[in-house]
Amino acid sequence: AAFPGLEVFPGLAAIVIKPSRVGGFLKTRQWVNLALARGVKPVISCAFLSGVGFRMVASLAAALIPPSIPCGLGTFTFFKEDLLTRPITLHQGNLSPEQLWEAEILPRVWQQAGAGNL
């Protein structure tokens, strides 16, 4: 198996994937695909990131994860200030896709994901 150890957890419902810990976008996509193929929910999560890093991880999650699966991306709310001139806001725990489009990150991530470059 490409990711030994996952099969030793029968009945596993979800796996938390942190792109910065698993090796970036390509490895994240591999983990997501493996989880989905085995009926396991892939949950994209991250540690404390600035708005720039957060938008990248949120865009990656939007490109790879079905909308019905929540992500663990709320850590940025602990920051008093951010690097971005237009900070990210959550509404009832949800991130508006428009915020990612406005940053021109989501279109690039989707384009790369479709081309197999992630």
N, C-alpha and C positions, 0 to 999 in steps of 0.2 A: 504494500500500500504506500502511496505517496506520503501519507501522514500517519505513521504507525502509532498505535495507541488508541485512536478514536473508536476502533471496533471493539475494544474491551469494555465499553460502557453500554451494554444492552439497555434499551429503554431510554437512552439519553434524549431529552426533549429539546435542548438548546445548547449552543456553544457560543461563548463570548470571544469575539475576535478583535484584537487591538492592532490596527495596521502598523503602528510604529514598533510593535513588539514581534510581529510575525515576519517582518521583512519587507514591508511596503505594499504597493498596490497589487503587484502580480501575485505575491503569496496570499494576500487577502482574497483576491478573486479565486485562487485555487481552493482555499479553505471554504469560502462561500459555496462554490460549486460542489465540493465534496459533501458538505453538510446538507445542501438541498437534495443531492442525489440519494442521501441516506435517510431523508425525511426528518432531519434535524434542523431546527430554526437557527440560522446564523445571525447573531446579534453583534452589530458593529458598535464598538465602544472606544473611548480614548481617555487618556489621562488629561491633565490640565494643559490645554493648548490655547494660544492666542486666537483671535478671530480668524486669522489667516489659516492656521492649521486646522481649526475647527471647521471652517468652510470646506476645506479640501476633504476632510474625513466625512463630513455630512454629504458632500457631493458624491463621494465614492459610495457611500451607503445608498444614496438615492439611485445611483446607476446600477447597483448590484442586488439590492435587497428588495423583496416584495413589500409594498406599502403596508401590508397587514402586520409586519414584524417590527416591533419597536426597536429603537437604538438607544444605547447608553451614552448620550452626548450632552448631558446637562451640566457638566463640570464648569463650563465657561461662565455660568451664572454666578459663580463665586468671585469673579473678578470685579473690582470696582470700576476699572477703566480698561480700554482695549486699544489696540493699535489701529483699528479700523476707524475711518471718519464716520461711517454709518454703522454703528454697532448692530450685532445680531440680536433679535428679540424672539422670544418664544410666546406663543399664544395658546394657553391651556396645554402646555407641554409639547406643542407642535411647532416645527420650524416651517415657515412659509417657503415653498420652492421659489417664489419670486425673489427672495433675498439671495438665493444662490444664482439665479439667472442674472440679476443686476450686477453681481460681482464677476460675471462672465466666467465663472469657474465651472458650473454645471454643464453648460454646452460643450466645453472642452473635454470634461471627464466622460460624458456620454459618447462623444465622438471617438475618443480613444478606446473606450470599452467596446464599442461596436466594431472597431477596427482590430480588436484583439491586442491592443498595445498596453493594457493595464497589467 
